[in-house]
Amino acid sequence: MASSSLAQSRFGKMTLEDKIVLLEDMISDPDKLNSAIFNLVESCDMNNDDNISRAEFQKVLQDFGIADFDAVEELFTSLDRDGNGMISFNEFKPFFRAQTRIKLQHMKELKVMRDTQPPKVTPTKSKSSSKKDEKSLLEDGSQPEIK
C-alpha cells in the first residue's frame, strides 16, 4: 500500500499539464498501462495472492474516502466478472483503462477552462481615500488591498 500512497502523493504534486502528459503517455503505451495496473493491484493485495478480495477492495476505497457500502459492493460485483469473489489483474484492467481515459478527459477540460478564464484582478486602493473607505468591504465582501 505504501507504493500506491507514494505514487498518489507524487501525482498530486504535479502540474495539470504534467498530469495530462503522464496519462496520455500511459494510455498510448500498453506496457506502461499494464505496469500501472499491476502496481495498483499489487498495492491493494494485502495477502499477496495476486487478486483483490472484497475486503481488500473495501479497505482501499475506504482509505480514499469512499464509504458508500452499496456503491462499493456494486462496483466490486461488476469488476468480479467470473464471480469468484476476487478481482484479478485481467478483470481490473478494462476498468482502470476506462477510468484513466475519463480522468485524462476531465483534466483536459479543466485545462481549457483554466486557460480561457480571464485573470483575476485584485482591487487596489488609491492613497487619497479616507480612513472610512479603508475599513469598508468591497462589493464581493472582501477587504480592499491597502498599499
Secondary structure as UniProt FT lines:
FT   HELIX           2..13
FT   HELIX           16..28
FT   HELIX           30..44
FT   TURN            46..47
FT   STRAND          52..53
FT   HELIX           54..63
FT   TURN            64..65
FT   HELIX           69..79
FT   TURN            81..82
FT   STRAND          86..87
FT   HELIX           89..116
FT   TURN            127..128
FT   HELIX           131..135
FT   TURN            139..140
//
